[in-house]
Amino acid sequence: METTNPRINVTLDRSEFDLIKQYAQAKRISLSQAMLKLTLEKLEDYEDMLLAEKALGRIKSNKGNYLTMKDLESAFNEL
């Protein structure tokens, strides 16, 4: 079956394969879907980390506009 989507081959040891297979069975999805889901979740975590680092850099440099938690709570309480 031909596809235009890019593919990646991954070599796993037996214990890693068995764990992913167990996950796929528990979720009732294919191994490919399990690998895609797990990969996308990890990429989202990585993206969150990059955004947090960027925000922290802005806070440390005082170049960003941001609210402290105290400011946010005050604004929320005024509603």
N, CA and C of each residue as an Amber inpcrd file, in Angstrom:
protein
   237
   0.8420000  -1.1740000   0.0000000   0.0000000   0.0000000   0.0000000
   0.8900000   1.2400000   0.0000000   0.6900000   2.0770000  -1.0000000
   1.4960000   3.2840000  -1.1260000   0.8870000   4.4120000  -0.3100000
   1.7430000   5.2520000   0.2170000   1.2810000   6.4130000   0.9780000
   2.1780000   7.5920000   0.6890000   1.6130000   8.7690000   0.8210000
   2.4140000   9.9770000   0.6260000   2.9130000  10.5070000   1.9690000
   2.4310000   9.9500000   3.0690000   2.8580000  10.4000000   4.3900000
   4.2600000   9.8940000   4.7040000   5.0700000  10.7420000   5.3380000
   6.4100000  10.2910000   5.7200000   6.3160000   9.1900000   6.7760000
   7.3080000   8.3320000   6.7890000   7.3450000   7.2240000   7.7360000
   8.6930000   7.1850000   8.4300000   8.6810000   6.6120000   9.6220000
   9.9040000   6.4150000  10.3940000   9.9130000   4.9760000  10.8810000
  11.0280000   4.2970000  10.7130000  11.1850000   2.9560000  11.2600000
  11.8830000   3.0550000  12.6110000  11.3840000   2.3030000  13.5710000
  11.9410000   2.3250000  14.9150000  12.2870000   0.8980000  15.3080000
  13.4860000   0.7100000  15.8380000  13.8970000  -0.5940000  16.3410000
  13.8180000  -0.5670000  17.8590000  13.0570000  -1.5020000  18.4040000
  12.8420000  -1.5760000  19.8530000  13.4090000  -2.8760000  20.3840000
  13.7470000  -2.8660000  21.6620000  14.0780000  -4.1520000  22.2610000
  12.7570000  -4.8150000  22.6610000  12.8010000  -6.0540000  23.0180000
  11.5890000  -6.8340000  23.2760000  10.7340000  -6.2100000  24.3800000
  11.3510000  -5.7470000  25.4680000  10.5710000  -5.2010000  26.5750000
   9.8490000  -3.9170000  26.1710000  10.4850000  -3.0740000  25.3710000
   9.8420000  -1.8570000  24.8930000   8.6740000  -2.1920000  23.9680000
   8.9090000  -3.1470000  23.0650000   7.8490000  -3.5700000  22.1490000
   6.6580000  -4.1300000  22.9120000   6.9330000  -4.9760000  23.8920000
   5.8540000  -5.5890000  24.6750000   5.0590000  -4.5320000  25.4330000
   5.7340000  -3.5210000  25.9470000   5.0620000  -2.4550000  26.6830000
   4.1520000  -1.6510000  25.7560000   4.6330000  -1.3300000  24.5670000
   3.8220000  -0.5880000  23.6000000   2.6570000  -1.4470000  23.1160000
   2.9060000  -2.7280000  22.9200000   1.8350000  -3.6440000  22.5060000
   0.7590000  -3.7220000  23.5920000   1.1810000  -3.8000000  24.8320000
   0.2440000  -3.8390000  25.9520000  -0.5810000  -2.5400000  25.9980000
   0.0760000  -1.4110000  25.7910000  -0.6110000  -0.1140000  25.7590000
  -1.6440000  -0.0940000  24.6310000  -1.2400000  -0.5270000  23.4340000
  -2.1410000  -0.5330000  22.2830000  -3.3570000  -1.4240000  22.5460000
  -3.1280000  -2.5860000  23.1330000  -4.2320000  -3.4850000  23.4380000
  -5.1680000  -2.8650000  24.4710000  -4.6090000  -2.2170000  25.4840000
  -5.4320000  -1.5970000  26.5230000  -6.2950000  -0.4760000  25.9430000
  -5.7400000   0.2570000  24.9830000  -6.4670000   1.3630000  24.3520000
  -7.3040000   0.9100000  23.1570000  -7.1270000  -0.3710000  22.7750000
  -7.8170000  -0.9500000  21.6130000  -7.5130000  -0.1820000  20.3340000
  -6.2220000   0.0650000  20.1380000  -5.7450000   0.7430000  18.9360000
  -4.6080000  -0.0840000  18.3460000  -4.2490000   0.2210000  17.1130000
  -3.1540000  -0.4950000  16.4540000  -1.8120000  -0.0620000  17.0410000
  -0.7880000  -0.8510000  16.7710000   0.5610000  -0.4810000  17.2070000
   0.9880000   0.8530000  16.5890000   0.6460000   1.0520000  15.3210000
   0.9950000   2.3160000  14.6600000   0.3060000   3.4970000  15.3270000
  -0.9730000   3.3330000  15.6430000  -1.6990000   4.3970000  16.3180000
  -1.1270000   4.6500000  17.7070000  -0.7380000   3.5940000  18.4000000
  -0.1420000   3.7360000  19.7360000   1.1580000   4.5190000  19.6510000
   2.0080000   4.1600000  18.6970000   3.2790000   4.8730000  18.5440000
   3.0500000   6.3400000  18.1950000   2.0820000   6.6000000  17.3100000
   1.7810000   7.9820000  16.9430000   1.2650000   8.7550000  18.1520000
   0.3360000   8.1830000  18.8930000  -0.2310000   8.8520000  20.0670000
   0.8470000   9.1530000  21.0980000   1.6840000   8.1730000  21.4070000
   2.7380000   8.3650000  22.3960000   3.7610000   9.3990000  21.9320000
   4.0940000   9.3670000  20.6550000   5.0490000  10.3270000  20.0970000
   4.4920000  11.7390000  20.1490000   3.2230000  11.9030000  19.7500000
   2.6180000  13.2380000  19.7650000   2.4950000  13.7850000  21.1800000
   2.1680000  12.9280000  22.1400000   2.0980000  13.3750000  23.5330000
   3.4610000  13.8680000  24.0140000   4.4950000  13.1470000  23.6720000
   5.8400000  13.5490000  24.0850000   6.2510000  14.8470000  23.3900000
   5.8920000  14.9970000  22.1220000   6.2070000  16.2320000  21.4100000
   5.4690000  17.4270000  22.0100000   4.2260000  17.2180000  22.4620000
   3.4920000  18.2840000  23.1340000   4.1930000  18.6770000  24.4360000
   4.6720000  17.6910000  25.1730000   5.4350000  17.9790000  26.3980000
   6.6780000  18.7940000  26.0710000   7.3650000  18.4140000  25.0040000
   8.5830000  19.1230000  24.5910000   8.2520000  20.5610000  24.1870000
   7.1680000  20.7350000  23.4450000   6.7550000  22.0740000  23.0360000
   6.3980000  22.9280000  24.2610000   5.6980000  22.3370000  25.2170000
   5.3750000  23.0530000  26.4530000   6.6370000  23.5070000  27.1810000
   7.6350000  22.6310000  27.2130000   8.8890000  22.9720000  27.8720000
   9.5750000  24.1460000  27.1590000   9.5870000  24.1210000  25.8290000
  10.1980000  25.2230000  25.0770000   9.4770000  26.5420000  25.3370000
   8.1500000  26.5050000  25.3650000   7.3840000  27.7240000  25.6290000
   7.6160000  28.2300000  27.0520000   7.7210000  27.3100000  28.0040000
   7.9900000  27.7000000  29.3860000   9.3680000  28.3330000  29.5100000
  10.3610000  27.7680000  28.8160000  11.7040000  28.3450000  28.8430000
  11.7000000  29.7450000  28.2390000  10.9410000  29.9190000  27.1680000
  10.8520000  31.2320000  26.5240000  10.1970000  32.2360000  27.4730000
   9.1130000  31.8200000  28.1170000   8.4310000  32.7020000  29.0660000
   9.3360000  33.0460000  30.2380000  10.0570000  32.0650000  30.7400000
  10.9750000  32.3100000  31.8590000  12.0650000  33.2960000  31.4550000
  12.5550000  33.1590000  30.2320000  13.5580000  34.1090000  29.7310000
  13.0210000  35.5200000  29.6710000  11.7660000  35.6640000  29.2550000
  11.1550000  36.9960000  29.2040000  10.9880000  37.5690000  30.6040000
  10.5660000  36.7220000  31.5470000  10.3840000  37.1880000  32.9200000
  11.7200000  37.6380000  33.4960000  12.7540000  36.8390000  33.2820000
  14.0770000  37.1700000  33.8310000  14.6520000  38.4400000  33.2160000
  14.3380000  38.6870000  31.9470000  14.8880000  39.8710000  31.2760000
  13.9990000  41.0980000  31.4450000  12.8310000  40.9050000  32.0560000
  11.8550000  41.9870000  32.2340000  11.4420000  42.6250000  30.9210000
  11.5270000  41.8790000  29.8230000  11.1320000  42.4110000  28.5200000
   9.6920000  42.0490000  28.1630000   9.0990000  41.1780000  28.9220000
   7.7380000  40.7530000  28.6020000   6.7170000  41.3910000  29.5160000
   5.5320000  41.5430000  29.0160000   4.4240000  41.9990000  29.8440000
   3.7790000  40.7620000  30.4430000   3.7110000  40.7350000  31.7360000
   3.1220000  39.5850000  32.3910000   2.5080000  40.0130000  33.7140000
   1.6040000  39.1920000  34.2050000   0.9700000  39.4310000  35.4930000
   1.5420000  38.4700000  36.5160000   1.7340000  38.9660000  37.7100000
   2.1030000  38.0560000  38.7950000   0.8370000  37.3290000  39.2210000
   0.9880000  36.2860000  39.9920000  -0.1700000  35.5590000  40.4790000
  -1.0370000  36.4690000  41.3420000  -0.4060000  37.3420000  42.1120000
  -1.1420000  38.2870000  42.9610000  -1.9820000  39.2350000  42.0940000
  -1.3980000  39.7420000  41.0040000  -2.1310000  40.6120000  40.0780000
  -3.3170000  39.8760000  39.4630000  -3.0950000  38.6500000  39.0820000
  -4.1370000  37.8490000  38.4600000  -5.2780000  37.5800000  39.4280000
  -4.9400000  37.2480000  40.6840000  -5.9610000  37.0030000  41.6880000
  -6.7610000  38.2750000  41.9660000  -6.0980000  39.4060000  42.0240000
  -6.7940000  40.6760000  42.2500000  -7.7550000  40.9790000  41.1080000
  -7.2990000  40.7980000  39.8880000  -8.1450000  41.0470000  38.7170000
  -9.3420000  40.0940000  38.7140000  -9.1210000  38.8530000  39.0750000
 -10.1900000  37.8540000  39.1060000 -11.2200000  38.2060000  40.1800000
 -10.7520000  38.6580000  41.3310000 -11.6480000  38.9890000  42.4430000
 -12.4890000  40.2160000  42.1510000 -12.0290000  41.0650000  41.2520000
 -12.7880000  42.2670000  40.8790000 -13.9590000  41.9470000  39.9640000
 -14.0060000  40.7640000  39.4170000 -15.0950000  40.3910000  38.5000000
 -16.3960000  40.1890000  39.2000000
